[in-house]
């Protein structure tokens, strides 16, 4: 079953720290968002393999947007 890694704030994708096919552990930082000059990691809610990355660096995102899908 797929697990979505969602933005917890509105901001800009500063850095994507995973690639498609990577194995990630629960709590691992997948994406770093920048908002109001602060960098905030978006962590995996569960362990899994990165199935799809739905964002690009520099992209503006809203709270709740799906950034990464884990299989």
MODELLER restraints for C-alpha pairs under 7 A, 6 or more apart:
rsr = mdl.restraints
at = mdl.atoms
rsr.add(forms.Gaussian(group=physical.xy_distance, feature=features.Distance(at['CA:1:A'], at['CA:71:A']), mean=6.18, stdev=0.5))
rsr.add(forms.Gaussian(group=physical.xy_distance, feature=features.Distance(at['CA:2:A'], at['CA:69:A']), mean=6.51, stdev=0.5))
rsr.add(forms.Gaussian(group=physical.xy_distance, feature=features.Distance(at['CA:2:A'], at['CA:70:A']), mean=5.48, stdev=0.5))
rsr.add(forms.Gaussian(group=physical.xy_distance, feature=features.Distance(at['CA:2:A'], at['CA:71:A']), mean=4.57, stdev=0.5))
rsr.add(forms.Gaussian(group=physical.xy_distance, feature=features.Distance(at['CA:3:A'], at['CA:69:A']), mean=5.77, stdev=0.5))
rsr.add(forms.Gaussian(group=physical.xy_distance, feature=features.Distance(at['CA:3:A'], at['CA:70:A']), mean=4.95, stdev=0.5))
rsr.add(forms.Gaussian(group=physical.xy_distance, feature=features.Distance(at['CA:3:A'], at['CA:71:A']), mean=6.37, stdev=0.5))
rsr.add(forms.Gaussian(group=physical.xy_distance, feature=features.Distance(at['CA:4:A'], at['CA:66:A']), mean=6.05, stdev=0.5))
rsr.add(forms.Gaussian(group=physical.xy_distance, feature=features.Distance(at['CA:4:A'], at['CA:68:A']), mean=6.08, stdev=0.5))
rsr.add(forms.Gaussian(group=physical.xy_distance, feature=features.Distance(at['CA:4:A'], at['CA:69:A']), mean=4.71, stdev=0.5))
rsr.add(forms.Gaussian(group=physical.xy_distance, feature=features.Distance(at['CA:4:A'], at['CA:70:A']), mean=6.25, stdev=0.5))
rsr.add(forms.Gaussian(group=physical.xy_distance, feature=features.Distance(at['CA:5:A'], at['CA:44:A']), mean=5.85, stdev=0.5))
rsr.add(forms.Gaussian(group=physical.xy_distance, feature=features.Distance(at['CA:5:A'], at['CA:45:A']), mean=6.80, stdev=0.5))
rsr.add(forms.Gaussian(group=physical.xy_distance, feature=features.Distance(at['CA:5:A'], at['CA:66:A']), mean=5.81, stdev=0.5))
rsr.add(forms.Gaussian(group=physical.xy_distance, feature=features.Distance(at['CA:5:A'], at['CA:67:A']), mean=5.75, stdev=0.5))
rsr.add(forms.Gaussian(group=physical.xy_distance, feature=features.Distance(at['CA:5:A'], at['CA:68:A']), mean=5.05, stdev=0.5))
rsr.add(forms.Gaussian(group=physical.xy_distance, feature=features.Distance(at['CA:5:A'], at['CA:69:A']), mean=6.09, stdev=0.5))
rsr.add(forms.Gaussian(group=physical.xy_distance, feature=features.Distance(at['CA:6:A'], at['CA:64:A']), mean=5.35, stdev=0.5))
rsr.add(forms.Gaussian(group=physical.xy_distance, feature=features.Distance(at['CA:6:A'], at['CA:65:A']), mean=5.34, stdev=0.5))
rsr.add(forms.Gaussian(group=physical.xy_distance, feature=features.Distance(at['CA:6:A'], at['CA:66:A']), mean=4.35, stdev=0.5))
rsr.add(forms.Gaussian(group=physical.xy_distance, feature=features.Distance(at['CA:6:A'], at['CA:67:A']), mean=5.43, stdev=0.5))
rsr.add(forms.Gaussian(group=physical.xy_distance, feature=features.Distance(at['CA:7:A'], at['CA:42:A']), mean=6.59, stdev=0.5))
rsr.add(forms.Gaussian(group=physical.xy_distance, feature=features.Distance(at['CA:7:A'], at['CA:62:A']), mean=6.82, stdev=0.5))
rsr.add(forms.Gaussian(group=physical.xy_distance, feature=features.Distance(at['CA:7:A'], at['CA:63:A']), mean=5.10, stdev=0.5))
rsr.add(forms.Gaussian(group=physical.xy_distance, feature=features.Distance(at['CA:7:A'], at['CA:64:A']), mean=5.14, stdev=0.5))
rsr.add(forms.Gaussian(group=physical.xy_distance, feature=features.Distance(at['CA:7:A'], at['CA:65:A']), mean=5.43, stdev=0.5))
rsr.add(forms.Gaussian(group=physical.xy_distance, feature=features.Distance(at['CA:7:A'], at['CA:66:A']), mean=6.54, stdev=0.5))
rsr.add(forms.Gaussian(group=physical.xy_distance, feature=features.Distance(at['CA:7:A'], at['CA:67:A']), mean=6.56, stdev=0.5))
rsr.add(forms.Gaussian(group=physical.xy_distance, feature=features.Distance(at['CA:8:A'], at['CA:63:A']), mean=5.13, stdev=0.5))
rsr.add(forms.Gaussian(group=physical.xy_distance, feature=features.Distance(at['CA:8:A'], at['CA:64:A']), mean=6.10, stdev=0.5))
rsr.add(forms.Gaussian(group=physical.xy_distance, feature=features.Distance(at['CA:9:A'], at['CA:62:A']), mean=6.50, stdev=0.5))
rsr.add(forms.Gaussian(group=physical.xy_distance, feature=features.Distance(at['CA:9:A'], at['CA:63:A']), mean=4.45, stdev=0.5))
rsr.add(forms.Gaussian(group=physical.xy_distance, feature=features.Distance(at['CA:10:A'], at['CA:35:A']), mean=6.99, stdev=0.5))
rsr.add(forms.Gaussian(group=physical.xy_distance, feature=features.Distance(at['CA:10:A'], at['CA:61:A']), mean=5.68, stdev=0.5))
rsr.add(forms.Gaussian(group=physical.xy_distance, feature=features.Distance(at['CA:10:A'], at['CA:62:A']), mean=4.18, stdev=0.5))
rsr.add(forms.Gaussian(group=physical.xy_distance, feature=features.Distance(at['CA:10:A'], at['CA:63:A']), mean=4.72, stdev=0.5))
rsr.add(forms.Gaussian(group=physical.xy_distance, feature=features.Distance(at['CA:11:A'], at['CA:33:A']), mean=6.05, stdev=0.5))
rsr.add(forms.Gaussian(group=physical.xy_distance, feature=features.Distance(at['CA:11:A'], at['CA:34:A']), mean=5.55, stdev=0.5))
rsr.add(forms.Gaussian(group=physical.xy_distance, feature=features.Distance(at['CA:11:A'], at['CA:35:A']), mean=4.66, stdev=0.5))
rsr.add(forms.Gaussian(group=physical.xy_distance, feature=features.Distance(at['CA:11:A'], at['CA:60:A']), mean=5.78, stdev=0.5))
rsr.add(forms.Gaussian(group=physical.xy_distance, feature=features.Distance(at['CA:11:A'], at['CA:61:A']), mean=5.57, stdev=0.5))
rsr.add(forms.Gaussian(group=physical.xy_distance, feature=features.Distance(at['CA:11:A'], at['CA:62:A']), mean=6.53, stdev=0.5))
rsr.add(forms.Gaussian(group=physical.xy_distance, feature=features.Distance(at['CA:12:A'], at['CA:33:A']), mean=5.47, stdev=0.5))
rsr.add(forms.Gaussian(group=physical.xy_distance, feature=features.Distance(at['CA:12:A'], at['CA:34:A']), mean=5.19, stdev=0.5))
rsr.add(forms.Gaussian(group=physical.xy_distance, feature=features.Distance(at['CA:12:A'], at['CA:35:A']), mean=6.52, stdev=0.5))
rsr.add(forms.Gaussian(group=physical.xy_distance, feature=features.Distance(at['CA:12:A'], at['CA:58:A']), mean=5.86, stdev=0.5))
rsr.add(forms.Gaussian(group=physical.xy_distance, feature=features.Distance(at['CA:12:A'], at['CA:59:A']), mean=5.53, stdev=0.5))
rsr.add(forms.Gaussian(group=physical.xy_distance, feature=features.Distance(at['CA:12:A'], at['CA:60:A']), mean=4.33, stdev=0.5))
rsr.add(forms.Gaussian(group=physical.xy_distance, feature=features.Distance(at['CA:12:A'], at['CA:61:A']), mean=5.87, stdev=0.5))
rsr.add(forms.Gaussian(group=physical.xy_distance, feature=features.Distance(at['CA:13:A'], at['CA:32:A']), mean=6.21, stdev=0.5))
rsr.add(forms.Gaussian(group=physical.xy_distance, feature=features.Distance(at['CA:13:A'], at['CA:33:A']), mean=4.66, stdev=0.5))
rsr.add(forms.Gaussian(group=physical.xy_distance, feature=features.Distance(at['CA:13:A'], at['CA:34:A']), mean=6.34, stdev=0.5))
rsr.add(forms.Gaussian(group=physical.xy_distance, feature=features.Distance(at['CA:13:A'], at['CA:56:A']), mean=6.80, stdev=0.5))
rsr.add(forms.Gaussian(group=physical.xy_distance, feature=features.Distance(at['CA:13:A'], at['CA:57:A']), mean=5.03, stdev=0.5))
rsr.add(forms.Gaussian(group=physical.xy_distance, feature=features.Distance(at['CA:13:A'], at['CA:58:A']), mean=5.17, stdev=0.5))
rsr.add(forms.Gaussian(group=physical.xy_distance, feature=features.Distance(at['CA:13:A'], at['CA:59:A']), mean=5.39, stdev=0.5))
rsr.add(forms.Gaussian(group=physical.xy_distance, feature=features.Distance(at['CA:13:A'], at['CA:60:A']), mean=6.39, stdev=0.5))
rsr.add(forms.Gaussian(group=physical.xy_distance, feature=features.Distance(at['CA:14:A'], at['CA:32:A']), mean=5.52, stdev=0.5))
rsr.add(forms.Gaussian(group=physical.xy_distance, feature=features.Distance(at['CA:14:A'], at['CA:33:A']), mean=5.21, stdev=0.5))
rsr.add(forms.Gaussian(group=physical.xy_distance, feature=features.Distance(at['CA:14:A'], at['CA:34:A']), mean=5.68, stdev=0.5))
rsr.add(forms.Gaussian(group=physical.xy_distance, feature=features.Distance(at['CA:14:A'], at['CA:57:A']), mean=5.58, stdev=0.5))
rsr.add(forms.Gaussian(group=physical.xy_distance, feature=features.Distance(at['CA:14:A'], at['CA:58:A']), mean=5.91, stdev=0.5))
rsr.add(forms.Gaussian(group=physical.xy_distance, feature=features.Distance(at['CA:15:A'], at['CA:31:A']), mean=5.83, stdev=0.5))
rsr.add(forms.Gaussian(group=physical.xy_distance, feature=features.Distance(at['CA:15:A'], at['CA:32:A']), mean=5.12, stdev=0.5))
rsr.add(forms.Gaussian(group=physical.xy_distance, feature=features.Distance(at['CA:15:A'], at['CA:57:A']), mean=5.67, stdev=0.5))
rsr.add(forms.Gaussian(group=physical.xy_distance, feature=features.Distance(at['CA:16:A'], at['CA:30:A']), mean=6.32, stdev=0.5))
rsr.add(forms.Gaussian(group=physical.xy_distance, feature=features.Distance(at['CA:16:A'], at['CA:31:A']), mean=4.52, stdev=0.5))
rsr.add(forms.Gaussian(group=physical.xy_distance, feature=features.Distance(at['CA:16:A'], at['CA:32:A']), mean=6.42, stdev=0.5))
rsr.add(forms.Gaussian(group=physical.xy_distance, feature=features.Distance(at['CA:16:A'], at['CA:57:A']), mean=6.58, stdev=0.5))
rsr.add(forms.Gaussian(group=physical.xy_distance, feature=features.Distance(at['CA:17:A'], at['CA:30:A']), mean=5.10, stdev=0.5))
rsr.add(forms.Gaussian(group=physical.xy_distance, feature=features.Distance(at['CA:17:A'], at['CA:31:A']), mean=5.51, stdev=0.5))
rsr.add(forms.Gaussian(group=physical.xy_distance, feature=features.Distance(at['CA:18:A'], at['CA:30:A']), mean=5.60, stdev=0.5))
rsr.add(forms.Gaussian(group=physical.xy_distance, feature=features.Distance(at['CA:19:A'], at['CA:50:A']), mean=6.83, stdev=0.5))
rsr.add(forms.Gaussian(group=physical.xy_distance, feature=features.Distance(at['CA:20:A'], at['CA:50:A']), mean=4.93, stdev=0.5))
rsr.add(forms.Gaussian(group=physical.xy_distance, feature=features.Distance(at['CA:20:A'], at['CA:51:A']), mean=5.65, stdev=0.5))
rsr.add(forms.Gaussian(group=physical.xy_distance, feature=features.Distance(at['CA:20:A'], at['CA:52:A']), mean=5.81, stdev=0.5))
rsr.add(forms.Gaussian(group=physical.xy_distance, feature=features.Distance(at['CA:20:A'], at['CA:53:A']), mean=6.67, stdev=0.5))
rsr.add(forms.Gaussian(group=physical.xy_distance, feature=features.Distance(at['CA:21:A'], at['CA:49:A']), mean=5.89, stdev=0.5))
rsr.add(forms.Gaussian(group=physical.xy_distance, feature=features.Distance(at['CA:21:A'], at['CA:50:A']), mean=5.09, stdev=0.5))
rsr.add(forms.Gaussian(group=physical.xy_distance, feature=features.Distance(at['CA:21:A'], at['CA:51:A']), mean=6.20, stdev=0.5))
rsr.add(forms.Gaussian(group=physical.xy_distance, feature=features.Distance(at['CA:22:A'], at['CA:49:A']), mean=5.55, stdev=0.5))
rsr.add(forms.Gaussian(group=physical.xy_distance, feature=features.Distance(at['CA:22:A'], at['CA:50:A']), mean=5.35, stdev=0.5))
rsr.add(forms.Gaussian(group=physical.xy_distance, feature=features.Distance(at['CA:23:A'], at['CA:48:A']), mean=5.77, stdev=0.5))
rsr.add(forms.Gaussian(group=physical.xy_distance, feature=features.Distance(at['CA:23:A'], at['CA:49:A']), mean=4.32, stdev=0.5))
rsr.add(forms.Gaussian(group=physical.xy_distance, feature=features.Distance(at['CA:23:A'], at['CA:50:A']), mean=6.35, stdev=0.5))
rsr.add(forms.Gaussian(group=physical.xy_distance, feature=features.Distance(at['CA:24:A'], at['CA:47:A']), mean=5.50, stdev=0.5))
rsr.add(forms.Gaussian(group=physical.xy_distance, feature=features.Distance(at['CA:24:A'], at['CA:48:A']), mean=5.52, stdev=0.5))
rsr.add(forms.Gaussian(group=physical.xy_distance, feature=features.Distance(at['CA:24:A'], at['CA:49:A']), mean=6.01, stdev=0.5))
rsr.add(forms.Gaussian(group=physical.xy_distance, feature=features.Distance(at['CA:25:A'], at['CA:46:A']), mean=6.60, stdev=0.5))
rsr.add(forms.Gaussian(group=physical.xy_distance, feature=features.Distance(at['CA:25:A'], at['CA:47:A']), mean=4.20, stdev=0.5))
rsr.add(forms.Gaussian(group=physical.xy_distance, feature=features.Distance(at['CA:25:A'], at['CA:48:A']), mean=6.62, stdev=0.5))
rsr.add(forms.Gaussian(group=physical.xy_distance, feature=features.Distance(at['CA:26:A'], at['CA:44:A']), mean=5.25, stdev=0.5))
rsr.add(forms.Gaussian(group=physical.xy_distance, feature=features.Distance(at['CA:26:A'], at['CA:45:A']), mean=5.50, stdev=0.5))
rsr.add(forms.Gaussian(group=physical.xy_distance, feature=features.Distance(at['CA:26:A'], at['CA:46:A']), mean=4.17, stdev=0.5))
rsr.add(forms.Gaussian(group=physical.xy_distance, feature=features.Distance(at['CA:26:A'], at['CA:47:A']), mean=4.40, stdev=0.5))
rsr.add(forms.Gaussian(group=physical.xy_distance, feature=features.Distance(at['CA:27:A'], at['CA:43:A']), mean=5.04, stdev=0.5))
rsr.add(forms.Gaussian(group=physical.xy_distance, feature=features.Distance(at['CA:27:A'], at['CA:44:A']), mean=5.08, stdev=0.5))
rsr.add(forms.Gaussian(group=physical.xy_distance, feature=features.Distance(at['CA:27:A'], at['CA:45:A']), mean=6.10, stdev=0.5))
rsr.add(forms.Gaussian(group=physical.xy_distance, feature=features.Distance(at['CA:28:A'], at['CA:43:A']), mean=5.16, stdev=0.5))
rsr.add(forms.Gaussian(group=physical.xy_distance, feature=features.Distance(at['CA:28:A'], at['CA:44:A']), mean=5.53, stdev=0.5))
rsr.add(forms.Gaussian(group=physical.xy_distance, feature=features.Distance(at['CA:29:A'], at['CA:41:A']), mean=5.66, stdev=0.5))
rsr.add(forms.Gaussian(group=physical.xy_distance, feature=features.Distance(at['CA:29:A'], at['CA:42:A']), mean=5.57, stdev=0.5))
rsr.add(forms.Gaussian(group=physical.xy_distance, feature=features.Distance(at['CA:29:A'], at['CA:43:A']), mean=4.23, stdev=0.5))
rsr.add(forms.Gaussian(group=physical.xy_distance, feature=features.Distance(at['CA:29:A'], at['CA:44:A']), mean=6.42, stdev=0.5))
rsr.add(forms.Gaussian(group=physical.xy_distance, feature=features.Distance(at['CA:30:A'], at['CA:42:A']), mean=5.88, stdev=0.5))
rsr.add(forms.Gaussian(group=physical.xy_distance, feature=features.Distance(at['CA:30:A'], at['CA:43:A']), mean=5.60, stdev=0.5))
rsr.add(forms.Gaussian(group=physical.xy_distance, feature=features.Distance(at['CA:30:A'], at['CA:44:A']), mean=6.44, stdev=0.5))
rsr.add(forms.Gaussian(group=physical.xy_distance, feature=features.Distance(at['CA:31:A'], at['CA:41:A']), mean=5.89, stdev=0.5))
rsr.add(forms.Gaussian(group=physical.xy_distance, feature=features.Distance(at['CA:31:A'], at['CA:42:A']), mean=5.22, stdev=0.5))
rsr.add(forms.Gaussian(group=physical.xy_distance, feature=features.Distance(at['CA:32:A'], at['CA:39:A']), mean=6.31, stdev=0.5))
rsr.add(forms.Gaussian(group=physical.xy_distance, feature=features.Distance(at['CA:32:A'], at['CA:40:A']), mean=5.51, stdev=0.5))
rsr.add(forms.Gaussian(group=physical.xy_distance, feature=features.Distance(at['CA:32:A'], at['CA:41:A']), mean=4.34, stdev=0.5))
rsr.add(forms.Gaussian(group=physical.xy_distance, feature=features.Distance(at['CA:32:A'], at['CA:42:A']), mean=5.92, stdev=0.5))
rsr.add(forms.Gaussian(group=physical.xy_distance, feature=features.Distance(at['CA:33:A'], at['CA:39:A']), mean=5.63, stdev=0.5))
rsr.add(forms.Gaussian(group=physical.xy_distance, feature=features.Distance(at['CA:33:A'], at['CA:40:A']), mean=5.20, stdev=0.5))
rsr.add(forms.Gaussian(group=physical.xy_distance, feature=features.Distance(at['CA:33:A'], at['CA:41:A']), mean=6.21, stdev=0.5))
rsr.add(forms.Gaussian(group=physical.xy_distance, feature=features.Distance(at['CA:34:A'], at['CA:40:A']), mean=6.26, stdev=0.5))
rsr.add(forms.Gaussian(group=physical.xy_distance, feature=features.Distance(at['CA:48:A'], at['CA:70:A']), mean=5.47, stdev=0.5))
rsr.add(forms.Gaussian(group=physical.xy_distance, feature=features.Distance(at['CA:48:A'], at['CA:71:A']), mean=5.63, stdev=0.5))
rsr.add(forms.Gaussian(group=physical.xy_distance, feature=features.Distance(at['CA:49:A'], at['CA:70:A']), mean=5.26, stdev=0.5))
rsr.add(forms.Gaussian(group=physical.xy_distance, feature=features.Distance(at['CA:49:A'], at['CA:71:A']), mean=5.28, stdev=0.5))
rsr.add(forms.Gaussian(group=physical.xy_distance, feature=features.Distance(at['CA:50:A'], at['CA:69:A']), mean=6.12, stdev=0.5))
rsr.add(forms.Gaussian(group=physical.xy_distance, feature=features.Distance(at['CA:50:A'], at['CA:70:A']), mean=4.58, stdev=0.5))
rsr.add(forms.Gaussian(group=physical.xy_distance, feature=features.Distance(at['CA:50:A'], at['CA:71:A']), mean=6.36, stdev=0.5))
rsr.add(forms.Gaussian(group=physical.xy_distance, feature=features.Distance(at['CA:51:A'], at['CA:69:A']), mean=5.54, stdev=0.5))
rsr.add(forms.Gaussian(group=physical.xy_distance, feature=features.Distance(at['CA:51:A'], at['CA:70:A']), mean=5.19, stdev=0.5))
rsr.add(forms.Gaussian(group=physical.xy_distance, feature=features.Distance(at['CA:51:A'], at['CA:71:A']), mean=5.59, stdev=0.5))
rsr.add(forms.Gaussian(group=physical.xy_distance, feature=features.Distance(at['CA:52:A'], at['CA:68:A']), mean=5.84, stdev=0.5))
rsr.add(forms.Gaussian(group=physical.xy_distance, feature=features.Distance(at['CA:52:A'], at['CA:69:A']), mean=5.17, stdev=0.5))
rsr.add(forms.Gaussian(group=physical.xy_distance, feature=features.Distance(at['CA:53:A'], at['CA:67:A']), mean=6.17, stdev=0.5))
rsr.add(forms.Gaussian(group=physical.xy_distance, feature=features.Distance(at['CA:53:A'], at['CA:68:A']), mean=4.55, stdev=0.5))
rsr.add(forms.Gaussian(group=physical.xy_distance, feature=features.Distance(at['CA:53:A'], at['CA:69:A']), mean=6.45, stdev=0.5))
rsr.add(forms.Gaussian(group=physical.xy_distance, feature=features.Distance(at['CA:54:A'], at['CA:66:A']), mean=6.75, stdev=0.5))
rsr.add(forms.Gaussian(group=physical.xy_distance, feature=features.Distance(at['CA:54:A'], at['CA:67:A']), mean=4.94, stdev=0.5))
rsr.add(forms.Gaussian(group=physical.xy_distance, feature=features.Distance(at['CA:54:A'], at['CA:68:A']), mean=5.64, stdev=0.5))
rsr.add(forms.Gaussian(group=physical.xy_distance, feature=features.Distance(at['CA:55:A'], at['CA:67:A']), mean=5.54, stdev=0.5))
